[in-house]
Amino acid sequence: MHRPDTRGPLTALRRLRPGRRLVVRLAVVLALVLLAPLVLAGSALRAAYAGAPADDAVTRGRDAVWLGHAWVDGRKGDADLAALGRRLAGTGLRDLYVHAGPLEHDGTLPASAHPRARWLADSVHRELPGVRVQAWLGDKLVRPGEGSDGLRLDSAPARDAVVESSRQVMRAGFDGVHLDVEPVRSGDGSFLALLDALHPAVTSAGGVLSVAAQQIDPLPSMHRAARLMGSPKWWTQKYFGQVARRTDQIAVMSYDTALPVESLYGGYVARQTALALRATPAGVDLLMGLPFFHTDDMGHHGHAETAAAAVRGARLGLTREGGDRQRFGLALYVDFAATEGDWRAYRRDWGTRG
């Protein structure tokens, strides 16, 4: 009669030939080596999401929202602006990042890209006093050897054209420029050179310069590992600070993390907030991105990356690292994908003014 082997996997392992036994052992060790950091990281993120935010970790009146192209191409009108005003009433929203591009691959910007810019700027200034309208400009970046389907920041003429495009939108009535070019690799000197030219051009026209920033290395040298996998996702904390010092406002794109659980995502935002606070000069506005969209793919799980988790994470990071820092806010991405639930989470958990 066959007797089942109840002595466990070690007995089965001993029965393998010596060569196969070594392979199995190596596979087990490799699995542990790979899984251990993930388990530790998950525990750290859950711990970062624990606790209670401070009562005063609420809006400072320096929040922003990304708005789609419909606001400057004729699809939006007075009734839409009135509805936006009701949406903003009582909140800390001060800046509108209005999509006014995209830039051409040579850095230029056709005037036809934003035919209703003057209407929007004048209407906002009249109907929503204190709210600023920034021109959201961007393009995909390419590096030498990656073809011509994108903007080359290593090209001085292209950088000059971006600066001139910024002057153009300032003349059209915008209150500033919100630059969103991606992906910028950590340490990219050509991006810093662009900001060195762009900042004085915008401020001399009476505007503010803000930048959409990539996330900071959650673990040392993560940007190198991501680059090897073809995804230059993270910046070092040092490079983040170099970018921030060249701007008036920096908004972290703290979404598209691929994290599958809400508590992990919220802890990640808390950690990103703390890292960004340490790197951002006191005189620069730091905004943490809030996901107001609900796509589901490998990089973004809508059930995990919620507005509520991001608000709580930002509040926890601010509580632990920011103290009484006033130059801090949330940036909501993006108006045309937002739900009523997103707006409720922002108002309820981040607070209102007045």
C-alpha positions as CSV (number, residue, x, y, z in Angstrom):
1,M,0.0,0.0,0.0
2,H,1.4,3.4,-1.0
3,R,2.0,5.7,1.9
4,P,1.9,9.4,1.3
5,D,5.1,11.3,2.0
6,T,4.4,13.6,5.0
7,R,7.9,14.6,5.7
8,G,7.6,17.9,3.8
9,P,9.4,19.7,1.0
10,L,12.9,19.1,2.5
11,T,12.6,15.4,1.9
12,A,11.6,16.0,-1.7
13,L,14.5,18.3,-2.1
14,R,17.0,15.7,-0.8
15,R,15.7,13.2,-3.4
16,L,16.8,15.5,-6.3
17,R,20.1,14.9,-8.1
18,P,22.9,17.0,-6.7
19,G,23.0,19.4,-9.7
20,R,19.2,19.9,-9.7
21,R,19.4,20.3,-5.9
22,L,21.8,23.2,-6.3
23,V,19.6,24.9,-8.9
24,V,16.6,24.7,-6.7
25,R,18.5,26.1,-3.7
26,L,19.8,28.9,-5.8
27,A,16.2,29.6,-7.1
28,V,15.0,29.7,-3.5
29,V,17.7,32.1,-2.4
30,L,17.1,34.3,-5.4
31,A,13.4,34.5,-4.7
32,L,14.1,35.5,-1.1
33,V,16.6,38.1,-2.2
34,L,14.1,39.6,-4.5
35,L,11.1,39.3,-2.2
36,A,12.7,40.5,1.0
37,P,13.2,44.1,-0.1
38,L,9.6,44.2,-1.5
39,V,8.2,42.9,1.8
40,L,10.3,45.4,3.8
41,A,9.3,48.2,1.5
42,G,5.6,47.3,1.8
43,S,5.9,47.3,5.5
44,A,7.6,50.7,5.5
45,L,4.9,52.2,3.3
46,R,2.1,50.9,5.5
47,A,3.8,52.3,8.5
48,A,4.1,55.7,6.7
49,Y,0.4,55.6,6.2
50,A,-0.4,55.0,9.8
51,G,-1.1,57.6,12.4
52,A,-3.2,60.8,12.3
53,P,-2.4,64.0,10.4
54,A,-2.1,67.2,12.4
55,D,-5.3,69.3,12.6
56,D,-3.5,72.2,10.9
57,A,-2.2,70.1,8.0
58,V,-4.8,71.5,5.7
59,T,-4.9,73.8,2.7
60,R,-2.7,76.9,2.7
61,G,-4.5,78.5,-0.2
62,R,-1.8,77.5,-2.7
63,D,-3.4,74.6,-4.5
64,A,-3.7,74.1,-8.3
65,V,-5.6,72.2,-10.8
66,W,-4.6,71.0,-14.3
67,L,-7.3,72.0,-16.9
68,G,-7.7,70.6,-20.4
69,H,-7.2,72.2,-23.7
70,A,-11.0,72.9,-24.1
71,W,-10.5,76.0,-22.0
72,V,-8.5,77.8,-24.7
73,D,-9.7,76.3,-28.0
74,G,-13.3,77.5,-28.0
75,R,-15.1,74.5,-26.5
76,K,-15.6,76.2,-23.1
77,G,-17.5,79.4,-22.5
78,D,-19.0,81.7,-19.9
79,A,-21.3,79.0,-18.4
80,D,-18.4,76.7,-18.0
81,L,-16.4,79.4,-16.3
82,A,-19.3,80.1,-13.9
83,A,-19.4,76.4,-13.0
84,L,-15.7,76.3,-12.4
85,G,-16.0,79.3,-10.1
86,R,-18.6,77.4,-8.1
87,R,-16.3,74.4,-7.9
88,L,-13.4,76.5,-6.7
89,A,-15.4,78.6,-4.2
90,G,-14.1,78.2,-0.7
91,T,-11.2,76.0,-1.6
92,G,-7.5,76.7,-1.5
93,L,-7.2,76.6,-5.3
94,R,-5.2,79.5,-6.6
95,D,-3.5,78.3,-9.8
96,L,-5.0,76.9,-13.0
97,Y,-2.6,75.0,-15.2
98,V,-4.4,75.4,-18.5
99,H,-3.2,73.2,-21.4
100,A,-2.0,75.7,-24.0
101,G,0.3,73.6,-26.1
102,P,1.6,71.2,-26.9
103,L,5.0,72.6,-28.0
104,E,6.2,71.6,-31.4
105,H,9.2,69.3,-31.4
106,D,11.4,72.3,-32.2
107,G,10.2,74.2,-29.2
108,T,7.9,76.6,-31.0
109,L,4.2,77.2,-30.2
110,P,1.7,78.1,-32.9
111,A,-0.6,80.9,-31.9
112,S,-3.5,78.8,-33.2
113,A,-2.9,76.4,-30.3
114,H,-4.6,78.7,-27.8
115,P,-7.0,81.1,-29.7
116,R,-9.2,81.8,-26.6
117,A,-6.4,82.4,-24.2
118,R,-7.1,86.1,-23.8
119,W,-10.8,85.4,-23.2
120,L,-9.9,82.9,-20.4
121,A,-7.3,85.1,-18.7
122,D,-9.5,88.2,-18.7
123,S,-12.6,86.3,-17.6
124,V,-10.8,84.6,-14.7
125,H,-9.2,87.8,-13.6
126,R,-12.7,89.4,-13.6
127,E,-14.8,86.6,-12.2
128,L,-12.3,84.8,-9.9
129,P,-10.1,87.5,-8.3
130,G,-6.9,86.1,-6.9
131,V,-6.8,83.0,-9.2
132,R,-3.9,82.8,-11.6
133,V,-4.0,81.3,-15.1
134,Q,-0.8,79.5,-16.1
135,A,0.0,78.2,-19.6
136,W,0.6,74.5,-19.3
137,L,3.3,73.7,-22.0
138,G,4.9,70.4,-22.7
139,D,6.2,67.8,-25.1
140,K,7.8,64.4,-25.1
141,L,11.6,64.5,-24.7
142,V,14.0,62.6,-26.9
143,R,17.7,62.2,-26.5
144,P,20.5,61.8,-29.1
145,G,19.9,58.6,-31.0
146,E,16.2,58.3,-30.1
147,G,14.9,59.8,-33.3
148,S,13.2,63.1,-34.1
149,D,9.7,62.4,-32.6
150,G,10.1,64.7,-29.6
151,L,11.8,67.8,-28.2
152,R,15.6,67.8,-27.9
153,L,16.7,69.8,-24.9
154,D,20.4,69.2,-25.7
155,S,19.7,71.6,-28.6
156,A,20.3,75.2,-27.7
157,P,18.1,76.5,-30.5
158,A,15.2,74.3,-29.2
159,R,15.7,75.6,-25.7
160,D,15.7,79.2,-27.0
161,A,12.5,78.4,-28.9
162,V,10.8,77.2,-25.6
163,V,11.8,80.4,-23.9
164,E,10.3,82.4,-26.8
165,S,7.1,80.3,-26.6
166,S,6.9,81.2,-23.0
167,R,7.2,84.9,-23.8
168,Q,4.4,84.4,-26.3
169,V,1.9,83.0,-23.8
170,M,2.8,85.7,-21.3
171,R,1.9,88.3,-24.0
172,A,-1.4,86.4,-24.6
173,G,-2.4,87.2,-21.0
174,F,-1.3,84.2,-18.9
175,D,0.0,84.8,-15.4
176,G,2.8,82.2,-15.7
177,V,4.1,79.1,-17.4
178,H,3.7,75.6,-16.1
179,L,6.3,73.4,-17.9
180,D,5.7,69.7,-18.2
181,V,8.3,68.0,-20.5
182,E,8.8,64.3,-19.9
183,P,10.8,62.2,-19.3
184,V,13.6,64.3,-17.7
185,R,16.4,62.0,-16.6
186,S,17.9,62.6,-13.2
187,G,21.0,64.8,-13.5
188,D,20.0,66.2,-17.0
189,G,22.0,69.4,-17.3
190,S,20.2,70.5,-20.4
191,F,16.9,70.7,-18.4
192,L,18.6,72.9,-15.8
193,A,20.0,75.1,-18.6
194,L,16.5,75.6,-20.0
195,L,15.2,76.6,-16.5
196,D,18.1,79.0,-16.1
197,A,16.9,80.8,-19.2
198,L,13.2,80.3,-18.8
199,H,12.8,81.6,-15.2
200,P,14.1,85.2,-15.8
201,A,12.1,85.4,-19.1
202,V,8.9,84.6,-17.3
203,T,9.5,86.6,-14.2
204,S,10.5,89.7,-16.1
205,A,7.1,89.5,-17.8
206,G,5.5,89.5,-14.4
207,G,4.7,85.8,-14.3
208,V,5.6,82.7,-12.2
209,L,7.3,79.6,-13.4
210,S,6.1,76.2,-12.3
211,V,7.4,72.8,-13.2
212,A,5.8,69.4,-13.2
213,A,8.4,67.2,-11.4
214,Q,9.1,63.5,-11.4
215,Q,9.1,61.5,-8.2
216,I,12.1,61.3,-5.9
217,D,14.1,58.0,-5.4
218,P,12.1,56.1,-2.8
219,L,15.2,54.0,-2.3
220,P,18.8,54.9,-3.0
221,S,19.6,54.8,-6.7
222,M,16.2,53.7,-7.8
223,H,16.5,56.1,-10.8
224,R,19.4,54.0,-12.0
225,A,17.5,50.8,-11.8
226,A,14.5,52.3,-13.5
227,R,16.7,53.7,-16.3
228,L,18.1,50.2,-16.9
229,M,14.5,49.0,-17.4
230,G,13.9,51.8,-19.9
231,S,11.8,54.0,-17.5
232,P,13.6,57.1,-16.2
233,K,10.9,57.6,-13.6
234,W,12.7,59.0,-10.5
235,W,15.0,61.8,-9.7
236,T,17.6,61.9,-6.9
237,Q,16.7,64.2,-4.0
238,K,19.7,66.4,-5.0
239,Y,18.5,66.8,-8.5
240,F,15.0,67.6,-7.4
241,G,16.4,70.4,-5.3
242,Q,18.4,71.7,-8.2
243,V,15.2,71.9,-10.3
244,A,13.2,73.4,-7.5
245,R,15.7,76.2,-6.9
246,R,15.2,77.4,-10.5
247,T,11.4,77.7,-10.2
248,D,8.7,79.6,-8.2
249,Q,6.6,76.4,-7.9
250,I,7.2,72.7,-8.3
251,A,4.4,70.1,-8.6
252,V,5.3,66.5,-8.0
253,M,3.5,64.0,-10.3
254,S,2.9,61.7,-7.3
255,Y,0.7,59.2,-9.2
256,D,1.2,56.4,-11.7
257,T,3.1,54.4,-9.1
258,A,1.9,50.9,-10.1
259,L,1.1,50.2,-6.4
260,P,-1.9,47.9,-6.1
261,V,-3.2,48.7,-2.6
262,E,-4.6,52.0,-1.3
263,S,-2.5,51.9,2.0
264,L,0.7,51.4,0.1
265,Y,-0.1,54.3,-2.3
266,G,-1.0,56.6,0.6
267,G,2.2,55.7,2.4
268,Y,4.2,56.3,-0.8
269,V,2.7,59.8,-1.1
270,A,3.6,60.5,2.6
271,R,7.2,59.4,1.9
272,Q,7.4,61.5,-1.3
273,T,6.0,64.5,0.5
274,A,8.6,64.2,3.2
275,L,11.4,63.8,0.7
276,A,10.2,66.7,-1.4
277,L,9.8,69.0,1.6
278,R,13.5,68.4,2.5
279,A,14.6,69.2,-1.0
280,T,12.5,72.3,-1.8
281,P,13.8,75.7,-0.7
282,A,11.6,77.6,1.7
283,G,10.8,80.3,-0.8
284,V,9.4,77.9,-3.4
285,D,5.8,76.5,-3.5
286,L,5.8,72.7,-3.3
287,L,2.6,71.0,-4.5
288,M,1.9,67.3,-4.4
289,G,-0.1,65.8,-7.3
290,L,-3.5,64.4,-6.6
291,P,-5.0,61.8,-8.9
292,F,-8.3,63.0,-10.3
293,F,-8.4,60.3,-13.0
294,H,-9.3,56.6,-13.0
295,T,-7.6,54.7,-15.7
296,D,-6.5,51.1,-15.0
297,D,-3.3,49.8,-16.4
298,M,0.1,48.5,-15.3
299,G,1.2,51.9,-14.0
300,H,-2.0,53.1,-12.4
301,H,-4.5,51.2,-10.4
302,G,-7.5,53.4,-9.9
303,H,-8.8,51.5,-6.9
304,A,-5.5,52.1,-5.1
305,E,-4.4,55.5,-6.3
306,T,-7.4,57.4,-4.9
307,A,-7.7,61.1,-4.2
308,A,-8.5,60.3,-0.5
309,A,-5.3,58.3,-0.1
310,A,-3.2,60.9,-1.7
311,V,-4.6,63.7,0.5
312,R,-4.1,61.7,3.6
313,G,-0.6,60.8,2.6
314,A,0.3,64.4,1.8
315,R,-1.1,65.5,5.2
316,L,0.9,62.9,7.0
317,G,4.1,63.9,5.2
318,L,3.5,67.5,5.9
319,T,2.8,66.7,9.6
320,R,6.0,64.9,10.0
321,E,8.3,67.0,7.9
322,G,6.7,70.4,7.1
323,G,5.7,71.7,10.5
324,D,4.3,75.2,9.9
325,R,5.4,75.5,6.3
326,Q,3.0,77.7,4.4
327,R,4.3,77.3,0.8
328,F,2.7,73.9,0.3
329,G,-0.4,72.7,-1.6
330,L,-2.0,70.0,-3.7
331,A,-2.3,69.9,-7.5
332,L,-5.3,68.1,-8.9
333,Y,-4.9,66.1,-12.1
334,V,-7.1,66.6,-14.1
335,D,-10.4,68.5,-14.4
336,F,-12.0,66.6,-17.3
337,A,-11.5,63.1,-15.7
338,A,-12.5,64.1,-12.1
339,T,-15.5,62.6,-10.4
340,E,-17.7,64.1,-7.7
341,G,-16.1,61.7,-5.3
342,D,-12.6,63.2,-6.1
343,W,-13.8,66.7,-5.4
344,R,-15.5,65.6,-2.2
345,A,-12.3,64.0,-0.9
346,Y,-10.3,67.1,-1.7
347,R,-12.7,69.4,0.1
348,R,-13.5,67.1,3.0
349,D,-9.9,66.0,3.8
350,W,-7.8,69.0,2.8
351,G,-10.3,71.6,4.1
352,T,-11.7,74.9,2.8
353,R,-10.7,78.5,3.4
354,G,-12.7,81.0,5.3
